[in-house]
Every structure is written in structure tokens, then in C-alpha cells.
Amino acid sequence: MTAGIDSDKYYTPPAIASRALERAQLASTPTICADTACGSGSLLAAAEEVLEARHCLGIDSDPLVIRQLRREKPDWRLYVGDLLKRHRPPPTDFPGTCYGVDLLVLNPPFSLGSRKYVTVKYSGHSVKCSVAMAHILRSLELFRPNQGAIAVVPESLLYSNTDQDARELLDQDFSLTELLQLSIYTFKGARVNSSFVQFRTPSGRPLSSIEVMPQPEDSIPTTVVRGGLQMHAFERAPSGVRVIHSTTLRSIADAGITAATERTCAVAKGRISGWMLLLPRVGSPKEEAFRAFYSKDAIQLSDCVIGMKFPSKVAAFSAQRRIRAHWKSLLCLYRGTGARYITIDRLVDWLYGIGIHDRNAMKEMSELTLI
Ligand SMILES: C[S@@+](CC[C@H](N)C(=O)[O-])C[C@H]1O[C@@H](n2cnc3c(N)ncnc32)[C@H](O)[C@@H]1O
């Protein structure tokens, strides 16, 4: 929108969201709805209420709004992330469903800032377009929703030269109808000519080609621990605690904790004991080196290892099974221009999506809403 220096936090008023969705023409009730710039969640809430969607999935680049929303909507799948940087959708394996997202509902960011256009990939093409269009194209490409999308778009997206190429590409897959013209006063703090439009798929389009993930069982609590010992700088001490580095993970999986022979008295972040699973932070994790194990004594994780601590053996082995069932999507979390690595935030979000809940993240959420 015009005043977009703040990531376009111009949330859709709930009454407007409902009014627009009431006008949608859908082939059937959408089971799963997703919003890739979900903000305060008003479009997903309207999808639940008006369209009777059973499951909601939201992404937003702002961790604070996602934390708040997770607290308000514990049944929704919510992820922090920059949609334009995602290469894969998050898991859409909701209980009782067997395919991907049915409908996207979104009010994307509009502001280009100082840029004239952005470039995104859609359907094998590299397209120059506005930010709003880029967000729509990437969302359609990532989720391949069976029934297309309903989106708030600026008037310019429908007519400008900037979005001409993108419109032509979208024309090949969708028909576009305007559902509701919005007043320039609809969004508090922004003045923009915009409307709700629907991108409809032709009837008979095959279901989404998104990889189907197994259904998660019950939620598993964990505590994610980032290792902090720098391997090149620590002092070895025979009477100290065992040190775990990423190169030790395979032998520990085969022979248990006794395979870690190096010890230190150095105190660093990342001490852990009890039932646990370990992943390398850098490189690429190996499925055969990923096995739950127990250590009565605290062990020290190097800064190249991330630990997940579990309250029981059952929880640790259930998490092992569940993570292994989603191994391919775990591998996609390891990214980087040089060496591939995973961040704690990325891992915690992903674990949340498969029903493994980090206690610290959950605590942070409740503290946040108490303020
Ligand atoms: C106009 S608001 C819409 C929020 C919500 N869908 C609604 O209609 O109320 C745009 C949202 O997009 C988020 N956002 C901006 N850039 C993003 C990006 N690259 N990836 C994901 N979310 C983004 C902002 O944090 C903001 O919450």
C-alpha cells in the first residue's frame, strides 16, 4: 500500500473479509485454507467461519504476529517466514485430509519500497512484477491450491504494465473475477484503490501435486538446545563432561554415548542430559546417524550440533519416528549460499508443523501475550 515502510501491516477488517468470502464461487467446501501473509489472521478466521474450512495454515514474516496468533489459534498451523524466500511449502498433513491446500486467502504486502519491480519464478518462468503479484505467484506456485485463491489486490495489479507478463501467465491457469471493490479507507493508515479478486481454477483440474506427508499423532514436547562449544578453542580434560561434535553423531547412533570420547571442563552453552535426539547445525543430516539415546550425565554440545531433549524414552522415539517420516522436508531446511545450515527458528517452526513443540517457544508465546 502507499505508506509501506512497515511490511504492510494493513490488516483486513474482519467484516470486510467475511463479506468478500461470502461472494466466493467455489466448487466445494475447502478443507484446508492457507494465507501466506496472514498477519492477525482475519482472512483465515473468515475462511473458517464463512467457508467452513476445517484447517488453517498461516505464514507471516513477522514473528510477533505469529506468536500472538499461535496463542489465539492453537489449532492452526502457523509459520514465521519470508514467503518470497521459501522453496517448498510447509507440511500440509492435517489429520483426516489426504491432499494439499484447497484455497489460498491473502492480502499480500503491496509496497515496493525503492524498487521498481521484483523478480520471481512461476511455472518455470522468471517474471518481473510488483510485490503483491510476486507474493501471489509464489503462493500459487508453492501450494498449488486445488481451488485457486482469493486475494486483496491493488488496482494497479489488474492494469499496470509492471504486472502485464504475470497476468498473462496467470491467465493460462486461472480465470479472474472481482468479488468486492474496497473503499480507499478500508485499510487503517493506508490510502489505496484495491479489491478482493478470485483466481479460479478450471473445473476438473487435478488435485494438488504437493507431497503428501503422514499424519502426525499427538503433540510431543521437547526442549531445543543449541550447542555452544567452539571446537577449535576448547581445552580437553579427562575428568570433564563428554563433548559431542557433528562428526561424532554417526558413532553415537551406532554405539551410544560412550562413543563420544573427548571431554572438557570448559563451560559453554548447550549442556544437555536425559533422552535426546541430535542434529548437525551445518552440513546435511544423515538419517542413519539420527537415533534417540540417553545420557544420565550432562554432555556438552559443540556449536555445530543442535539437541532436542525429551521428557521420556517414549517421547524421544516417537519424535525420532516422526522426524524420519518427514526427512526429505527436514533436508530442505538446511540452506545457505556457502555451507548449508539450519537455524534454530527454522527448526522450531518446522517441528511445530509436525507436532513436536519446543517448550521455550511455547513459553515465549505465553510471556508475550501477558505483556
Ligand atoms: C497487508 S498485511 C495482511 C495481513 C492479513 N492477511 C490480513 O488480511 O489481515 C500483510 C502481511 O504480510 C506480512 N509480510 C510482509 N512481507 C512478507 C513476506 N515476504 N513473507 C511473509 N509475510 C510477509 C506482514 O508482516 C503483514 O502481516
The ligand as an ORCA input file, in Angstrom:
! r2SCAN-3c Opt
* xyz 0 1
  C      -1.460     -6.339      4.396
  S      -0.985     -7.394      5.738
  C      -2.220     -8.647      5.587
  C      -2.442     -9.496      6.805
  C      -3.648    -10.427      6.757
  N      -3.581    -11.362      5.666
  C      -4.938     -9.649      6.682
  O      -5.548     -9.629      5.631
  O      -5.301     -9.039      7.685
  C       0.474     -8.081      5.073
  C       1.211     -9.035      5.996
  O       2.270     -9.584      5.236
  C       3.387     -9.778      6.061
  N       4.540     -9.845      5.152
  C       5.181     -8.827      4.529
  N       6.147     -9.320      3.727
  C       6.094    -10.680      3.838
  C       6.828    -11.761      3.269
  N       7.820    -11.537      2.396
  N       6.511    -13.037      3.615
  C       5.510    -13.283      4.503
  N       4.792    -12.298      5.084
  C       5.065    -11.026      4.753
  C       3.358     -8.600      7.021
  O       4.034     -8.898      8.234
  C       1.836     -8.410      7.213
  O       1.378     -9.084      8.361
*
